[in-house]
Amino acid sequence: MAEERWKGALIGLGQMAWKYDGGRASDPEDPRTHASAYGARGDGILAGGCSPDPREREMFARALDLPVFETPEDLLRVVRPRVVSICSPTSFHTSHVMCCLEAGVPLIWLEKPPAASLAELDALRREARGRARVLVHYHRRYAPFFRLLRREIRRGSLGPFRGGEVVYSRGLASNGIHFVDLVLFLWDVAGVPEISFRHVSAFGEDYPTFALVVGGGEILFRGVDVPGHLFEGAFAFDDARVRFADGGERGGVEMRRENPRYPGFFHYHPEASPLDGAGLRGCLAAALEDLFAAFREGRDPESNLDTSWGAEAVVEALRGGKTR
């Protein structure tokens, strides 16, 4: 069966599943939810969803005019999807992935974090191997801004990395783990980086301040409990400083130049760069296309259960008050 005719389904009907944009992308090239990413393919791939909450089911059915079920088992039995997005709460991820594996679903798009613990993630890695392609939804791995930044780090065009600082809100399990995974992606870290510092902040255990050693430098993470969404920071290199805000929607590069007012001293000066305006555009569509490409090419998606292991291990160490 051609992939264009495959049926897709949603397990969990919350914000990332479909609500952020109503399941229909205003810009087909930049969907904001799983549902609109399926719809952006233009092939009617989304065929149903499920939720234990009757209000969620009613809203979804009314908005998208698709079949909706109370349990994943009913959804998988009736719709028989070939690609499934798991957007349920993290505590249900393992059981829902297992349900899909037992139903023979070959493509799984799993929201982050992939599991509630490192032990659960290890179990998922064992169970899924050879049975399904699983893409873990650390979507910034597919964002133009961060992919371009990773390319420049690899090229060495920014000079040696010296250090940085990032700020995250919404807790360690939400934005914090996203940031850790992103840093591991940018510097191609396989495994668990060194945690050189940990401090329980005034905001509580879920907002720790800590530092990771990557790429020969140290990045300080600061967790803050504020109503707004904070996902911002700066990385300093010998020849440049990279800044970003709004989760990566806004960012740019400042290059090291001689200060015209003080000869012999250098500062970082904003200059035009390919990173300007790159943002997050199209990252969900790119993630979904990578999942299909992974199946065609017999490989894992770029963001998968194995690549997500390092971030999960860091978070587990931080929760236990340990450093490596």
N, C-alpha and C positions, 0 to 999 in steps of 0.2 A: 504494500500500500504506500503510495507517495506521501511524504511527510505533510504536503499541503492539505491533505484530506484527513489528517489525524484529528481526533477529538481531544479537546483540552477541558480541564475542570479545576475548580477551586475548592480546597478544603480549608474552611475558615473564610468568613465574609466581612472582614474588618477593613480598616483604612487602606492598607497596602494592597489588599486583595482587589478592591474596586472603588471604595468610597472617595478617595482623594480626588478623582476626576469623574466619578459617576460611571466608571467602566468604559468611557468613551473619550479618547484623546482629542482635544481641540486641535492639536498638531500631530498628525499621524507619525511624524518622525521623532516625536518626543513624548511618548506615553509616560504616565506617572504611576500606573498601577499594573498589577499582573493582568487584570481583565483587559485594560486598554492596550497593553502590549500584544496580547493575542489578537485583539481587534485590528491593530495597526498592520497586521500581516495581510489583511484584506481577504481572508479565506474562510471566515466563519468558524475558526477553530474552537472557540469557547462554546461548550455544550452544556454546562451545568455547574452547580455548586452545592455546598452543604454547610450546615451550621446547626448546633444544638439549640440555638436561640430562635424561637418562632418569629420574633420581631425582625431579626436579621434576614430570615428566609423570606418573609413577606416583602421587605424593602427590596431585596435583590431580585425576586421574581417580578415585582411590579416595574422596577427600573429597566431591567434587561430582557424581560420576557423569555426567561430560560428556566428549565427544570431545576428544582431545588429540593434537597433532601435533608433529613435530620442527621443521618450518620454517614461516615465515609464508606462503610460497607454497602449501603444502599446506592450511594452515588456510583461507586465502582461497578457494582453489579448491573445497574440499569443503563448507565451512560457508556460504560466500557471505554473510558478515555485512555489515550496513549501517552499523554503528557499531563501531569498534575502539578499544580502549584499548592504547596502546603503553607498556608498563611495563618495557621492556628497558633495559640499561645505556645511558648517554648516548651512548657511541661508536657505537651501532647506531641511534639515533633517525632520522638522515637516511635511511638505507637502508630502514628499516621504514616510514617515512612514504611514501617513494617507492613502495614495494611496494603500499601501500594505495591510493595515487593511481592507479597503473597498473591496479589491480583495480577501480577505480571506486567505492571506498568513500566515501560522502558526508560521514560524520561521524567525526572522529578526536579521541580524548581522549589527549593527549600528556603524559607525565610530564615534570616539570622536571628540570634545565634542558632546553629544547627541542632544543638542539644543542650539539656539542662546541666550536664556535667561532662567532664572529660571521659569518665567511664562510659557514659551513654554514647558519646561521640565515637569512642573506640569500637563499641558494639555496632554502631551504624556503619562504620567503615568496613568492618568484617562482613556484615550481612549484605551490604550493597555491592560489594566487589564482584564483578562479573554478572550482575543481575540487572543493573540499571545505571544510567548516567545521572548523577546528582549534581545540580548546580546550586551552590550556596549563595544566597542573595546578599553578598557584600558588593552592592552595585557600584561603589566608587572604583572598584577595579576596572570597570568598563567606562568610566567617565573620561571624556576627552582631556580635561585639565590634568588629571592625575596620570593618565597614560603618557601624555607628553612630558610631564615632569619626570616620570620614571625613565623615559628615553634619555632625557638630558643627564640624569644622574648616572645612567649606564655609560653614556658617552664621555663623562667627565668634563662636560662643557662648562659646568658651574664651579669647578675647582673642588678640592677636597672638602668633605662635609665636616663641619665643626660642632654643630648642635642646633637645638631648636626648642620651641615651647608651643604647646597646643592647649586649648581650653575646650572642655566638653560639658554639656548639660545633659539632663534626662537620665543620668546614672550610668554606672559601669556596664550594666547588662544591655543598654540600648546604644547610646552614642559612644561610650567608652570602648566597648569591644570593637565597634566599627572602626574607631581610630587606630586601635592596636593592629587590626588586620590590615588597614591601609598602610601603616608604616612598614609592616613586614613585606607587603607587596612592593612598595616603592624601593626598598633596599634589598629585595630578593632574599629575604631571610628564610631559610628552611629550618624549621624547628622552633625552639624557644629562645628568645634573646635574653640577655642578662638584665635582671631587674636590679638596678643599682641603688634605688631609694624608694621607700614607701612611707607614706604618712596618712593617717586617718584624719580627714579634714573636719572642720566644724560642721560640715553638712552631713556627716555620717559615713557609715561603712560603704555605702554605694557610690560615694564621690571621692575616692582616694586620690591623693596627689602622689605620683610615682614617676620614676624615670626609667627609660629603656635605653640600652646601649646598642646602637645599630650603625653600620657604615663607618665606624671609627669615631662617631660622635655620640652625644647623649641628648635624648629628647625628654623634656619634662612635660608630663601630663597633669593638668589641673582640672579637677572636677568641681563644678559649682552648681548649686541647686537654685536655679532661677526660672521664672515662668517662660522665658523665651528659649528659642532653639540656638544653642551655641555649638559650633563645630568650626573652629578657626585656629589659625596659628601661623608660625613663620619658621623657616628653616634657613640657617646661615651656612654659607659655603665661603671659601676663600675669595671667590670672584663674584659672588652674587648672593642676594637674599631673596627668597621666595615667600610671598605672603598669600594667604587665602582666607576667605570668610564665607558665610552662608553655606557651609558644607562643601564648598568648592565651586559654588555658582560664580563667585567673584574671586579673582586672583591675578597676580602679575609678578614680574621680576624686576628687581633693582640690581643694577650691575655696579661693581666696585670701580670707582673713578676718582681721579685726583680732585680734591676739593679746591675750586677756583679761588676761594677766599683765604685758604690756608695752604700754600704750596708745601708739598711734602707730606700732607695728610690725605687720607682717602676716606670716602664715604660711599654709601650705597645710593645710587641715583636711579629713579624709575626710567625704564627704557622700553621701547616696543619689543614684543616677544610673541612667539607663536602661542604662548600660554594665555595671552590677553584674550578674554572673552570666550575661552574654550569651554569653561563651565562643566555642567553635568549633562548637557543636552544629548538625548538619545541613548543614555546608558542602559535603561531597561530594555529597549528594543535590541541593543547590542548583546545584552546578556541572554535574551531568549534565542537570538540567532546563533550565539555560541553554543547553546545547549543542543540545537538541532545539528549544527556542524560537528559537534563532538560525537553525536551518534553516527553521522555519515562517515566520519573519519576514524572511528574506532578508538577514540581517546577520551580523556576526562575533560570537562569544561575547565576554563581557566580558573574559575573560583569553585572549588570542590571540597569534599569532605576532608581531603588530606591537607590542602592549603589552609583550611580554617582551623587546623589543629593547634597551631602556634598561638593564635589569639585566645582560644579556649584555655590553653594551658596557662597563659599569663593571667587571665582573669581568675582561674581557680587558685593560682598561687597568691594573688592579691587578696582574695576572699579569705584565704587561710592565714594571712599575715606572714607569708613566707617570702623569702627572696632566694633566687638561684645563685 
